[in-house]
């Protein structure tokens, strides 16, 4: 595996985790019943789905932070 591939995987993973965290915060915030009324399974499944979509988007469109001519 090339250094460029490793950089891409790291950048895509970081982006996916950030997307998952943002989605979880948004889904938790939509529950007005308080922390005990949060549908944690729903939050987790929504966050995981968002992470998968983020990875697929990275595959489809690329990552601007990892350009083809990056040299490290």
PQR file of N, CA, C, O and H, with PARSE charges and radii, in Angstrom:
ATOM      1  N   UNK A   1       0.855  -1.163   0.000 -0.4000 1.5000
ATOM      2  CA  UNK A   1       0.000   0.000   0.000 -0.0000 2.0000
ATOM      3  C   UNK A   1       0.910   1.238   0.000  0.5500 1.7000
ATOM      4  O   UNK A   1       1.858   1.334   0.779 -0.5500 1.4000
ATOM      5  N   UNK A   2       0.599   2.156  -0.875 -0.4000 1.5000
ATOM      6  CA  UNK A   2       1.443   3.343  -1.006 -0.0000 2.0000
ATOM      7  C   UNK A   2       1.169   4.351   0.110  0.5500 1.7000
ATOM      8  O   UNK A   2       0.152   4.280   0.799 -0.5500 1.4000
ATOM      9  H   UNK A   2      -0.171   2.078  -1.507  0.4000 1.0000
ATOM     10  N   UNK A   3       2.085   5.273   0.265 -0.4000 1.5000
ATOM     11  CA  UNK A   3       1.924   6.329   1.267 -0.0000 2.0000
ATOM     12  C   UNK A   3       0.702   7.187   0.952  0.5500 1.7000
ATOM     13  O   UNK A   3       0.011   7.654   1.858 -0.5500 1.4000
ATOM     14  H   UNK A   3       2.911   5.331  -0.296  0.4000 1.0000
ATOM     15  N   UNK A   4       0.441   7.390  -0.338 -0.4000 1.5000
ATOM     16  CA  UNK A   4      -0.730   8.171  -0.763 -0.0000 2.0000
ATOM     17  C   UNK A   4      -2.022   7.465  -0.342  0.5500 1.7000
ATOM     18  O   UNK A   4      -2.972   8.111   0.103 -0.5500 1.4000
ATOM     19  H   UNK A   4       1.001   7.010  -1.074  0.4000 1.0000
ATOM     20  N   UNK A   5      -2.050   6.142  -0.485 -0.4000 1.5000
ATOM     21  CA  UNK A   5      -3.237   5.377  -0.070 -0.0000 2.0000
ATOM     22  C   UNK A   5      -3.465   5.494   1.435  0.5500 1.7000
ATOM     23  O   UNK A   5      -4.599   5.657   1.884 -0.5500 1.4000
ATOM     24  H   UNK A   5      -1.279   5.617  -0.846  0.4000 1.0000
ATOM     25  N   UNK A   6      -2.395   5.412   2.203 -0.4000 1.5000
ATOM     26  CA  UNK A   6      -2.498   5.518   3.661 -0.0000 2.0000
ATOM     27  C   UNK A   6      -3.004   6.893   4.060  0.5500 1.7000
ATOM     28  O   UNK A   6      -3.852   7.011   4.945 -0.5500 1.4000
ATOM     29  H   UNK A   6      -1.474   5.279   1.837  0.4000 1.0000
ATOM     30  N   UNK A   7      -2.491   7.933   3.413 -0.4000 1.5000
ATOM     31  CA  UNK A   7      -2.968   9.293   3.693 -0.0000 2.0000
ATOM     32  C   UNK A   7      -4.450   9.432   3.373  0.5500 1.7000
ATOM     33  O   UNK A   7      -5.195  10.062   4.123 -0.5500 1.4000
ATOM     34  H   UNK A   7      -1.803   7.837   2.694  0.4000 1.0000
ATOM     35  N   UNK A   8      -4.880   8.842   2.255 -0.4000 1.5000
ATOM     36  CA  UNK A   8      -6.284   8.926   1.864 -0.0000 2.0000
ATOM     37  C   UNK A   8      -7.168   8.220   2.885  0.5500 1.7000
ATOM     38  O   UNK A   8      -8.205   8.752   3.282 -0.5500 1.4000
ATOM     39  H   UNK A   8      -4.275   8.330   1.645  0.4000 1.0000
ATOM     40  N   UNK A   9      -6.765   7.025   3.312 -0.4000 1.5000
ATOM     41  CA  UNK A   9      -7.554   6.261   4.283 -0.0000 2.0000
ATOM     42  C   UNK A   9      -7.675   7.024   5.598  0.5500 1.7000
ATOM     43  O   UNK A   9      -8.754   7.085   6.187 -0.5500 1.4000
ATOM     44  H   UNK A   9      -5.923   6.593   2.990  0.4000 1.0000
ATOM     45  N   UNK A  10      -6.569   7.603   6.056 -0.4000 1.5000
ATOM     46  CA  UNK A  10      -6.604   8.376   7.302 -0.0000 2.0000
ATOM     47  C   UNK A  10      -7.523   9.580   7.174  0.5500 1.7000
ATOM     48  O   UNK A  10      -8.328   9.844   8.067 -0.5500 1.4000
ATOM     49  H   UNK A  10      -5.692   7.553   5.577  0.4000 1.0000
ATOM     50  N   UNK A  11      -7.408  10.313   6.068 -0.4000 1.5000
ATOM     51  CA  UNK A  11      -8.240  11.511   5.869 -0.0000 2.0000
ATOM     52  C   UNK A  11      -9.712  11.134   5.759  0.5500 1.7000
ATOM     53  O   UNK A  11     -10.568  11.816   6.321 -0.5500 1.4000
ATOM     54  H   UNK A  11      -6.754  10.098   5.342  0.4000 1.0000
ATOM     55  N   UNK A  12     -10.016  10.052   5.040 -0.4000 1.5000
ATOM     56  CA  UNK A  12     -11.407   9.621   4.895 -0.0000 2.0000
ATOM     57  C   UNK A  12     -11.980   9.161   6.236  0.5500 1.7000
ATOM     58  O   UNK A  12     -13.142   9.426   6.544 -0.5500 1.4000
ATOM     59  H   UNK A  12      -9.320   9.497   4.583  0.4000 1.0000
ATOM     60  N   UNK A  13     -11.166   8.476   7.027 -0.4000 1.5000
ATOM     61  CA  UNK A  13     -11.623   8.015   8.345 -0.0000 2.0000
ATOM     62  C   UNK A  13     -11.881   9.190   9.282  0.5500 1.7000
ATOM     63  O   UNK A  13     -12.882   9.209   9.998 -0.5500 1.4000
ATOM     64  H   UNK A  13     -10.221   8.261   6.777  0.4000 1.0000
ATOM     65  N   UNK A  14     -10.987  10.160   9.277 -0.4000 1.5000
ATOM     66  CA  UNK A  14     -11.173  11.349  10.119 -0.0000 2.0000
ATOM     67  C   UNK A  14     -12.446  12.087   9.716  0.5500 1.7000
ATOM     68  O   UNK A  14     -13.229  12.504  10.570 -0.5500 1.4000
ATOM     69  H   UNK A  14     -10.174  10.145   8.695  0.4000 1.0000
ATOM     70  N   UNK A  15     -12.643  12.242   8.419 -0.4000 1.5000
ATOM     71  CA  UNK A  15     -13.839  12.925   7.936 -0.0000 2.0000
ATOM     72  C   UNK A  15     -15.099  12.156   8.329  0.5500 1.7000
ATOM     73  O   UNK A  15     -16.089  12.766   8.732 -0.5500 1.4000
ATOM     74  H   UNK A  15     -12.007  11.903   7.726  0.4000 1.0000
ATOM     75  N   UNK A  16     -15.077  10.832   8.219 -0.4000 1.5000
ATOM     76  CA  UNK A  16     -16.239  10.015   8.562 -0.0000 2.0000
ATOM     77  C   UNK A  16     -16.553  10.097  10.055  0.5500 1.7000
ATOM     78  O   UNK A  16     -17.718  10.198  10.440 -0.5500 1.4000
ATOM     79  H   UNK A  16     -14.272  10.337   7.891  0.4000 1.0000
ATOM     80  N   UNK A  17     -15.516  10.055  10.896 -0.4000 1.5000
ATOM     81  CA  UNK A  17     -15.741  10.137  12.347 -0.0000 2.0000
ATOM     82  C   UNK A  17     -16.312  11.498  12.725  0.5500 1.7000
ATOM     83  O   UNK A  17     -17.206  11.581  13.568 -0.5500 1.4000
ATOM     84  H   UNK A  17     -14.570   9.973  10.583  0.4000 1.0000
ATOM     85  N   UNK A  18     -15.808  12.560  12.113 -0.4000 1.5000
ATOM     86  CA  UNK A  18     -16.348  13.896  12.388 -0.0000 2.0000
ATOM     87  C   UNK A  18     -17.811  13.982  11.956  0.5500 1.7000
ATOM     88  O   UNK A  18     -18.636  14.560  12.664 -0.5500 1.4000
ATOM     89  H   UNK A  18     -15.082  12.492  11.429  0.4000 1.0000
ATOM     90  N   UNK A  19     -18.129  13.413  10.804 -0.4000 1.5000
ATOM     91  CA  UNK A  19     -19.506  13.411  10.323 -0.0000 2.0000
ATOM     92  C   UNK A  19     -20.406  12.632  11.274  0.5500 1.7000
ATOM     93  O   UNK A  19     -21.528  13.051  11.562 -0.5500 1.4000
ATOM     94  H   UNK A  19     -17.459  12.943  10.229  0.4000 1.0000
ATOM     95  N   UNK A  20     -19.909  11.494  11.760 -0.4000 1.5000
ATOM     96  CA  UNK A  20     -20.689  10.693  12.707 -0.0000 2.0000
ATOM     97  C   UNK A  20     -20.951  11.463  13.999  0.5500 1.7000
ATOM     98  O   UNK A  20     -22.060  11.424  14.534 -0.5500 1.4000
ATOM     99  H   UNK A  20     -18.999  11.154  11.526  0.4000 1.0000
ATOM    100  N   UNK A  21     -19.934  12.162  14.501 -0.4000 1.5000
ATOM    101  CA  UNK A  21     -20.105  12.939  15.731 -0.0000 2.0000
ATOM    102  C   UNK A  21     -21.113  14.067  15.537  0.5500 1.7000
ATOM    103  O   UNK A  21     -21.964  14.298  16.395 -0.5500 1.4000
ATOM    104  H   UNK A  21     -19.034  12.194  14.067  0.4000 1.0000
ATOM    105  N   UNK A  22     -21.019  14.759  14.421 -0.4000 1.5000
ATOM    106  CA  UNK A  22     -21.956  15.849  14.148 -0.0000 2.0000
ATOM    107  C   UNK A  22     -23.388  15.331  14.025  0.5500 1.7000
ATOM    108  O   UNK A  22     -24.330  15.962  14.505 -0.5500 1.4000
ATOM    109  H   UNK A  22     -20.328  14.571  13.723  0.4000 1.0000
ATOM    110  N   UNK A  23     -23.538  14.187  13.383 -0.4000 1.5000
ATOM    111  CA  UNK A  23     -24.864  13.588  13.235 -0.0000 2.0000
ATOM    112  C   UNK A  23     -25.424  13.171  14.585  0.5500 1.7000
ATOM    113  O   UNK A  23     -26.600  13.401  14.869 -0.5500 1.4000
ATOM    114  H   UNK A  23     -22.773  13.675  12.993  0.4000 1.0000
ATOM    115  N   UNK A  24     -24.589  12.559  15.421 -0.4000 1.5000
ATOM    116  CA  UNK A  24     -25.041  12.129  16.755 -0.0000 2.0000
ATOM    117  C   UNK A  24     -25.491  13.331  17.581  0.5500 1.7000
ATOM    118  O   UNK A  24     -26.527  13.274  18.244 -0.5500 1.4000
ATOM    119  H   UNK A  24     -23.634  12.372  15.191  0.4000 1.0000
ATOM    120  N   UNK A  25     -24.723  14.413  17.544 -0.4000 1.5000
ATOM    121  CA  UNK A  25     -25.100  15.614  18.296 -0.0000 2.0000
ATOM    122  C   UNK A  25     -26.434  16.149  17.793  0.5500 1.7000
ATOM    123  O   UNK A  25     -27.287  16.544  18.588 -0.5500 1.4000
ATOM    124  H   UNK A  25     -23.882  14.459  17.005  0.4000 1.0000
ATOM    125  N   UNK A  26     -26.617  16.164  16.486 -0.4000 1.5000
ATOM    126  CA  UNK A  26     -27.878  16.658  15.927 -0.0000 2.0000
ATOM    127  C   UNK A  26     -29.052  15.768  16.324  0.5500 1.7000
ATOM    128  O   UNK A  26     -30.126  16.264  16.665 -0.5500 1.4000
ATOM    129  H   UNK A  26     -25.924  15.843  15.840  0.4000 1.0000
ATOM    130  N   UNK A  27     -28.847  14.460  16.278 -0.4000 1.5000
ATOM    131  CA  UNK A  27     -29.940  13.551  16.630 -0.0000 2.0000
ATOM    132  C   UNK A  27     -30.256  13.595  18.117  0.5500 1.7000
ATOM    133  O   UNK A  27     -31.422  13.495  18.501 -0.5500 1.4000
ATOM    134  H   UNK A  27     -27.975  14.057  16.001  0.4000 1.0000
ATOM    135  N   UNK A  28     -29.246  13.744  18.956 -0.4000 1.5000
ATOM    136  CA  UNK A  28     -29.483  13.867  20.402 -0.0000 2.0000
ATOM    137  C   UNK A  28     -30.243  15.164  20.682  0.5500 1.7000
ATOM    138  O   UNK A  28     -31.141  15.200  21.523 -0.5500 1.4000
ATOM    139  H   UNK A  28     -28.299  13.826  18.644  0.4000 1.0000
ATOM    140  N   UNK A  29     -29.874  16.217  19.974 -0.4000 1.5000
ATOM    141  CA  UNK A  29     -30.504  17.516  20.175 -0.0000 2.0000
ATOM    142  C   UNK A  29     -31.959  17.559  19.773  0.5500 1.7000
ATOM    143  O   UNK A  29     -32.699  18.427  20.237 -0.5500 1.4000
ATOM    144  H   UNK A  29     -29.144  16.188  19.291  0.4000 1.0000
ATOM    145  N   UNK A  30     -32.389  16.648  18.923 -0.4000 1.5000
ATOM    146  CA  UNK A  30     -33.789  16.655  18.492 -0.0000 2.0000
ATOM    147  C   UNK A  30     -34.714  16.007  19.514  0.5500 1.7000
ATOM    148  O   UNK A  30     -35.936  16.094  19.389 -0.5500 1.4000
ATOM    149  H   UNK A  30     -31.788  15.943  18.546  0.4000 1.0000
ATOM    150  N   UNK A  31     -34.142  15.360  20.519 -0.4000 1.5000
ATOM    151  CA  UNK A  31     -34.950  14.736  21.569 -0.0000 2.0000
ATOM    152  C   UNK A  31     -35.173  15.740  22.698  0.5500 1.7000
ATOM    153  O   UNK A  31     -34.247  16.070  23.438 -0.5500 1.4000
ATOM    154  H   UNK A  31     -33.150  15.289  20.620  0.4000 1.0000
ATOM    155  N   UNK A  32     -36.393  16.217  22.821 -0.4000 1.5000
ATOM    156  CA  UNK A  32     -36.704  17.241  23.822 -0.0000 2.0000
ATOM    157  C   UNK A  32     -36.975  16.646  25.198  0.5500 1.7000
ATOM    158  O   UNK A  32     -37.113  17.386  26.172 -0.5500 1.4000
ATOM    159  H   UNK A  32     -37.146  15.949  22.220  0.4000 1.0000
ATOM    160  N   UNK A  33     -37.053  15.315  25.292 -0.4000 1.5000
ATOM    161  CA  UNK A  33     -37.419  14.673  26.555 -0.0000 2.0000
ATOM    162  C   UNK A  33     -36.257  14.597  27.542  0.5500 1.7000
ATOM    163  O   UNK A  33     -36.449  14.150  28.673 -0.5500 1.4000
ATOM    164  H   UNK A  33     -36.940  14.714  24.501  0.4000 1.0000
ATOM    165  N   UNK A  34     -35.082  15.012  27.154 -0.4000 1.5000
ATOM    166  CA  UNK A  34     -33.930  14.933  28.039 -0.0000 2.0000
ATOM    167  C   UNK A  34     -33.075  13.720  27.734  0.5500 1.7000
ATOM    168  O   UNK A  34     -33.415  12.918  26.864 -0.5500 1.4000
ATOM    169  H   UNK A  34     -34.926  15.375  26.235  0.4000 1.0000
ATOM    170  N   UNK A  35     -31.980  13.584  28.437 -0.4000 1.5000
ATOM    171  CA  UNK A  35     -30.997  12.543  28.149 -0.0000 2.0000
ATOM    172  C   UNK A  35     -31.563  11.141  28.356  0.5500 1.7000
ATOM    173  O   UNK A  35     -31.142  10.204  27.678 -0.5500 1.4000
ATOM    174  H   UNK A  35     -31.703  14.235  29.144  0.4000 1.0000
ATOM    175  N   UNK A  36     -32.509  10.980  29.281 -0.4000 1.5000
ATOM    176  CA  UNK A  36     -33.075   9.649  29.511 -0.0000 2.0000
ATOM    177  C   UNK A  36     -34.058   9.245  28.427  0.5500 1.7000
ATOM    178  O   UNK A  36     -34.369   8.062  28.286 -0.5500 1.4000
ATOM    179  H   UNK A  36     -32.851  11.741  29.832  0.4000 1.0000
ATOM    180  N   UNK A  37     -34.548  10.200  27.666 -0.4000 1.5000
ATOM    181  CA  UNK A  37     -35.501   9.898  26.604 -0.0000 2.0000
ATOM    182  C   UNK A  37     -34.863   9.742  25.238  0.5500 1.7000
ATOM    183  O   UNK A  37     -35.568   9.614  24.237 -0.5500 1.4000
ATOM    184  H   UNK A  37     -34.296  11.161  27.780  0.4000 1.0000
ATOM    185  N   UNK A  38     -33.534   9.750  25.183 -0.4000 1.5000
ATOM    186  CA  UNK A  38     -32.844   9.655  23.900 -0.0000 2.0000
ATOM    187  C   UNK A  38     -32.919   8.218  23.382  0.5500 1.7000
ATOM    188  O   UNK A  38     -32.660   7.264  24.116 -0.5500 1.4000
ATOM    189  H   UNK A  38     -32.961   9.854  25.996  0.4000 1.0000
ATOM    190  N   UNK A  39     -33.270   8.086  22.140 -0.4000 1.5000
ATOM    191  CA  UNK A  39     -33.269   6.774  21.481 -0.0000 2.0000
ATOM    192  C   UNK A  39     -31.842   6.493  21.023  0.5500 1.7000
ATOM    193  O   UNK A  39     -31.457   6.841  19.906 -0.5500 1.4000
ATOM    194  H   UNK A  39     -33.480   8.860  21.543  0.4000 1.0000
ATOM    195  N   UNK A  40     -31.056   5.856  21.905 -0.4000 1.5000
ATOM    196  CA  UNK A  40     -29.634   5.658  21.646 -0.0000 2.0000
ATOM    197  C   UNK A  40     -29.385   4.740  20.462  0.5500 1.7000
ATOM    198  O   UNK A  40     -28.401   4.913  19.743 -0.5500 1.4000
ATOM    199  H   UNK A  40     -31.368   5.574  22.812  0.4000 1.0000
ATOM    200  N   UNK A  41     -30.258   3.771  20.252 -0.4000 1.5000
ATOM    201  CA  UNK A  41     -30.111   2.891  19.087 -0.0000 2.0000
ATOM    202  C   UNK A  41     -30.311   3.695  17.809  0.5500 1.7000
ATOM    203  O   UNK A  41     -29.585   3.517  16.831 -0.5500 1.4000
ATOM    204  H   UNK A  41     -31.057   3.631  20.836  0.4000 1.0000
ATOM    205  N   UNK A  42     -31.293   4.571  17.827 -0.4000 1.5000
ATOM    206  CA  UNK A  42     -31.532   5.437  16.671 -0.0000 2.0000
ATOM    207  C   UNK A  42     -30.388   6.390  16.420  0.5500 1.7000
ATOM    208  O   UNK A  42     -30.001   6.612  15.272 -0.5500 1.4000
ATOM    209  H   UNK A  42     -31.883   4.716  18.621  0.4000 1.0000
ATOM    210  N   UNK A  43     -29.837   6.960  17.490 -0.4000 1.5000
ATOM    211  CA  UNK A  43     -28.695   7.868  17.355 -0.0000 2.0000
ATOM    212  C   UNK A  43     -27.501   7.113  16.781  0.5500 1.7000
ATOM    213  O   UNK A  43     -26.838   7.594  15.863 -0.5500 1.4000
ATOM    214  H   UNK A  43     -30.151   6.779  18.422  0.4000 1.0000
ATOM    215  N   UNK A  44     -27.229   5.925  17.327 -0.4000 1.5000
ATOM    216  CA  UNK A  44     -26.086   5.135  16.859 -0.0000 2.0000
ATOM    217  C   UNK A  44     -26.253   4.716  15.402  0.5500 1.7000
ATOM    218  O   UNK A  44     -25.312   4.813  14.614 -0.5500 1.4000
ATOM    219  H   UNK A  44     -27.768   5.534  18.074  0.4000 1.0000
ATOM    220  N   UNK A  45     -27.438   4.255  15.046 -0.4000 1.5000
ATOM    221  CA  UNK A  45     -27.642   3.814  13.666 -0.0000 2.0000
ATOM    222  C   UNK A  45     -27.590   4.995  12.696  0.5500 1.7000
ATOM    223  O   UNK A  45     -27.072   4.863  11.587 -0.5500 1.4000
ATOM    224  H   UNK A  45     -28.202   4.175  15.686  0.4000 1.0000
ATOM    225  N   UNK A  46     -28.113   6.124  13.101 -0.4000 1.5000
ATOM    226  CA  UNK A  46     -28.028   7.314  12.250 -0.0000 2.0000
ATOM    227  C   UNK A  46     -26.590   7.779  12.069  0.5500 1.7000
ATOM    228  O   UNK A  46     -26.191   8.169  10.972 -0.5500 1.4000
ATOM    229  H   UNK A  46     -28.533   6.230  14.002  0.4000 1.0000
ATOM    230  N   UNK A  47     -25.810   7.736  13.149 -0.4000 1.5000
ATOM    231  CA  UNK A  47     -24.413   8.149  13.072 -0.0000 2.0000
ATOM    232  C   UNK A  47     -23.598   7.185  12.211  0.5500 1.7000
ATOM    233  O   UNK A  47     -22.755   7.611  11.421 -0.5500 1.4000
ATOM    234  H   UNK A  47     -26.134   7.419  14.040  0.4000 1.0000
ATOM    235  N   UNK A  48     -23.851   5.898  12.366 -0.4000 1.5000
ATOM    236  CA  UNK A  48     -23.130   4.909  11.549 -0.0000 2.0000
ATOM    237  C   UNK A  48     -23.477   5.071  10.075  0.5500 1.7000
ATOM    238  O   UNK A  48     -22.597   5.011   9.216 -0.5500 1.4000
ATOM    239  H   UNK A  48     -24.535   5.552  13.007  0.4000 1.0000
ATOM    240  N   UNK A  49     -24.745   5.274   9.783 -0.4000 1.5000
ATOM    241  CA  UNK A  49     -25.157   5.494   8.397 -0.0000 2.0000
ATOM    242  C   UNK A  49     -24.490   6.737   7.825  0.5500 1.7000
ATOM    243  O   UNK A  49     -24.046   6.731   6.677 -0.5500 1.4000
ATOM    244  H   UNK A  49     -25.460   5.323  10.481  0.4000 1.0000
ATOM    245  N   UNK A  50     -24.416   7.798   8.614 -0.4000 1.5000
ATOM    246  CA  UNK A  50     -23.755   9.024   8.155 -0.0000 2.0000
ATOM    247  C   UNK A  50     -22.277   8.767   7.871  0.5500 1.7000
ATOM    248  O   UNK A  50     -21.728   9.304   6.909 -0.5500 1.4000
ATOM    249  H   UNK A  50     -24.777   7.803   9.547  0.4000 1.0000
ATOM    250  N   UNK A  51     -21.630   7.950   8.703 -0.4000 1.5000
ATOM    251  CA  UNK A  51     -20.227   7.613   8.468 -0.0000 2.0000
ATOM    252  C   UNK A  51     -20.041   6.838   7.177  0.5500 1.7000
ATOM    253  O   UNK A  51     -19.095   7.089   6.431 -0.5500 1.4000
ATOM    254  H   UNK A  51     -22.076   7.513   9.485  0.4000 1.0000
ATOM    255  N   UNK A  52     -20.938   5.898   6.908 -0.4000 1.5000
ATOM    256  CA  UNK A  52     -20.860   5.122   5.667 -0.0000 2.0000
ATOM    257  C   UNK A  52     -21.065   6.021   4.454  0.5500 1.7000
ATOM    258  O   UNK A  52     -20.347   5.910   3.461 -0.5500 1.4000
ATOM    259  H   UNK A  52     -21.707   5.694   7.514  0.4000 1.0000
ATOM    260  N   UNK A  53     -22.050   6.913   4.542 -0.4000 1.5000
ATOM    261  CA  UNK A  53     -22.299   7.847   3.439 -0.0000 2.0000
ATOM    262  C   UNK A  53     -21.082   8.751   3.229  0.5500 1.7000
ATOM    263  O   UNK A  53     -20.724   9.054   2.091 -0.5500 1.4000
ATOM    264  H   UNK A  53     -22.634   7.003   5.349  0.4000 1.0000
ATOM    265  N   UNK A  54     -20.451   9.181   4.317 -0.4000 1.5000
ATOM    266  CA  UNK A  54     -19.257  10.010   4.207 -0.0000 2.0000
ATOM    267  C   UNK A  54     -18.141   9.269   3.476  0.5500 1.7000
ATOM    268  O   UNK A  54     -17.485   9.839   2.605 -0.5500 1.4000
ATOM    269  H   UNK A  54     -20.743   8.935   5.242  0.4000 1.0000
ATOM    270  N   UNK A  55     -17.921   7.999   3.827 -0.4000 1.5000
ATOM    271  CA  UNK A  55     -16.886   7.211   3.146 -0.0000 2.0000
ATOM    272  C   UNK A  55     -17.206   7.022   1.672  0.5500 1.7000
ATOM    273  O   UNK A  55     -16.322   7.137   0.823 -0.5500 1.4000
ATOM    274  H   UNK A  55     -18.453   7.536   4.535  0.4000 1.0000
ATOM    275  N   UNK A  56     -18.466   6.733   1.362 -0.4000 1.5000
ATOM    276  CA  UNK A  56     -18.860   6.567  -0.037 -0.0000 2.0000
ATOM    277  C   UNK A  56     -18.706   7.867  -0.816  0.5500 1.7000
ATOM    278  O   UNK A  56     -18.307   7.852  -1.980 -0.5500 1.4000
ATOM    279  H   UNK A  56     -19.185   6.639   2.052  0.4000 1.0000
ATOM    280  N   UNK A  57     -19.020   8.989  -0.180 -0.4000 1.5000
ATOM    281  CA  UNK A  57     -18.840  10.289  -0.826 -0.0000 2.0000
ATOM    282  C   UNK A  57     -17.370  10.559  -1.087  0.5500 1.7000
ATOM    283  O   UNK A  57     -17.013  11.105  -2.131 -0.5500 1.4000
ATOM    284  H   UNK A  57     -19.344   9.002   0.766  0.4000 1.0000
ATOM    285  N   UNK A  58     -16.512  10.180  -0.142 -0.4000 1.5000
ATOM    286  CA  UNK A  58     -15.073  10.360  -0.332 -0.0000 2.0000
ATOM    287  C   UNK A  58     -14.568   9.523  -1.501  0.5500 1.7000
ATOM    288  O   UNK A  58     -13.706   9.969  -2.259 -0.5500 1.4000
ATOM    289  H   UNK A  58     -16.802   9.737   0.707  0.4000 1.0000
ATOM    290  N   UNK A  59     -15.099   8.313  -1.649 -0.4000 1.5000
ATOM    291  CA  UNK A  59     -14.709   7.459  -2.775 -0.0000 2.0000
ATOM    292  C   UNK A  59     -15.182   8.075  -4.087  0.5500 1.7000
ATOM    293  O   UNK A  59     -14.449   8.087  -5.077 -0.5500 1.4000
ATOM    294  H   UNK A  59     -15.799   7.950  -1.033  0.4000 1.0000
ATOM    295  N   UNK A  60     -16.403   8.584  -4.088 -0.4000 1.5000
ATOM    296  CA  UNK A  60     -16.996   9.108  -5.316 -0.0000 2.0000
ATOM    297  C   UNK A  60     -16.393  10.433  -5.753  0.5500 1.7000
ATOM    298  O   UNK A  60     -16.173  10.657  -6.943 -0.5500 1.4000
ATOM    299  H   UNK A  60     -16.998   8.574  -3.284  0.4000 1.0000
ATOM    300  N   UNK A  61     -16.125  11.309  -4.797 -0.4000 1.5000
ATOM    301  CA  UNK A  61     -15.699  12.668  -5.160 -0.0000 2.0000
ATOM    302  C   UNK A  61     -14.253  12.975  -4.818  0.5500 1.7000
ATOM    303  O   UNK A  61     -13.720  13.994  -5.260 -0.5500 1.4000
ATOM    304  H   UNK A  61     -16.303  11.127  -3.830  0.4000 1.0000
ATOM    305  N   UNK A  62     -13.612  12.123  -4.047 -0.4000 1.5000
ATOM    306  CA  UNK A  62     -12.238  12.392  -3.641 -0.0000 2.0000
ATOM    307  C   UNK A  62     -12.182  13.257  -2.403  0.5500 1.7000
ATOM    308  O   UNK A  62     -13.205  13.693  -1.874 -0.5500 1.4000
ATOM    309  H   UNK A  62     -14.044  11.296  -3.688  0.4000 1.0000
ATOM    310  N   UNK A  63     -10.966  13.493  -1.956 -0.4000 1.5000
ATOM    311  CA  UNK A  63     -10.750  14.301  -0.760 -0.0000 2.0000
ATOM    312  C   UNK A  63      -9.831  15.473  -1.116  0.5500 1.7000
ATOM    313  O   UNK A  63      -8.697  15.260  -1.546 -0.5500 1.4000
ATOM    314  H   UNK A  63     -10.136  13.138  -2.386  0.4000 1.0000
ATOM    315  N   UNK A  64     -10.306  16.696  -0.942 -0.4000 1.5000
ATOM    316  CA  UNK A  64      -9.469  17.838  -1.294 -0.0000 2.0000
ATOM    317  C   UNK A  64      -8.204  17.930  -0.440  0.5500 1.7000
ATOM    318  O   UNK A  64      -7.196  18.479  -0.884 -0.5500 1.4000
ATOM    319  H   UNK A  64     -11.227  16.869  -0.593  0.4000 1.0000
ATOM    320  N   UNK A  65      -8.252  17.391   0.793 -0.4000 1.5000
ATOM    321  CA  UNK A  65      -7.081  17.475   1.651 -0.0000 2.0000
ATOM    322  C   UNK A  65      -5.994  16.478   1.266  0.5500 1.7000
ATOM    323  O   UNK A  65      -4.877  16.558   1.778 -0.5500 1.4000
ATOM    324  H   UNK A  65      -9.071  16.945   1.154  0.4000 1.0000
ATOM    325  N   UNK A  66      -6.300  15.549   0.380 -0.4000 1.5000
ATOM    326  CA  UNK A  66      -5.304  14.597  -0.116 -0.0000 2.0000
ATOM    327  C   UNK A  66      -5.297  14.709  -1.638  0.5500 1.7000
ATOM    328  O   UNK A  66      -6.082  14.051  -2.321 -0.5500 1.4000
ATOM    329  H   UNK A  66      -7.207  15.484  -0.036  0.4000 1.0000
ATOM    330  N   UNK A  67      -4.423  15.532  -2.151 -0.4000 1.5000
ATOM    331  CA  UNK A  67      -4.362  15.716  -3.592 -0.0000 2.0000
ATOM    332  C   UNK A  67      -3.483  14.636  -4.218  0.5500 1.7000
ATOM    333  O   UNK A  67      -2.687  13.992  -3.534 -0.5500 1.4000
ATOM    334  H   UNK A  67      -3.786  16.067  -1.596  0.4000 1.0000
ATOM    335  N   UNK A  68      -3.637  14.453  -5.505 -0.4000 1.5000
ATOM    336  CA  UNK A  68      -2.900  13.405  -6.208 -0.0000 2.0000
ATOM    337  C   UNK A  68      -1.393  13.669  -6.235  0.5500 1.7000
ATOM    338  O   UNK A  68      -0.601  12.739  -6.390 -0.5500 1.4000
ATOM    339  H   UNK A  68      -4.284  14.976  -6.060  0.4000 1.0000
ATOM    340  N   UNK A  69      -1.001  14.931  -6.086 -0.4000 1.5000
ATOM    341  CA  UNK A  69       0.419  15.253  -6.142 -0.0000 2.0000
ATOM    342  C   UNK A  69       1.005  15.567  -4.764  0.5500 1.7000
ATOM    343  O   UNK A  69       2.056  16.201  -4.670 -0.5500 1.4000
ATOM    344  H   UNK A  69      -1.645  15.686  -5.960  0.4000 1.0000
ATOM    345  N   UNK A  70       0.341  15.135  -3.709 -0.4000 1.5000
ATOM    346  CA  UNK A  70       0.845  15.389  -2.362 -0.0000 2.0000
ATOM    347  C   UNK A  70       2.131  14.614  -2.131  0.5500 1.7000
ATOM    348  O   UNK A  70       2.235  13.436  -2.473 -0.5500 1.4000
ATOM    349  H   UNK A  70      -0.513  14.620  -3.785  0.4000 1.0000
ATOM    350  N   UNK A  71       3.090  15.282  -1.556 -0.4000 1.5000
ATOM    351  CA  UNK A  71       4.357  14.603  -1.260 -0.0000 2.0000
ATOM    352  C   UNK A  71       4.697  14.816   0.193  0.5500 1.7000
ATOM    353  O   UNK A  71       4.834  15.950   0.652 -0.5500 1.4000
ATOM    354  H   UNK A  71       3.006  16.239  -1.279  0.4000 1.0000
ATOM    355  N   UNK A  72       4.833  13.709   0.922 -0.4000 1.5000
ATOM    356  CA  UNK A  72       5.173  13.755   2.337 -0.0000 2.0000
ATOM    357  C   UNK A  72       6.295  12.816   2.614  0.5500 1.7000
ATOM    358  O   UNK A  72       6.737  12.702   3.758 -0.5500 1.4000
ATOM    359  H   UNK A  72       4.721  12.788   0.548  0.4000 1.0000
TER
END
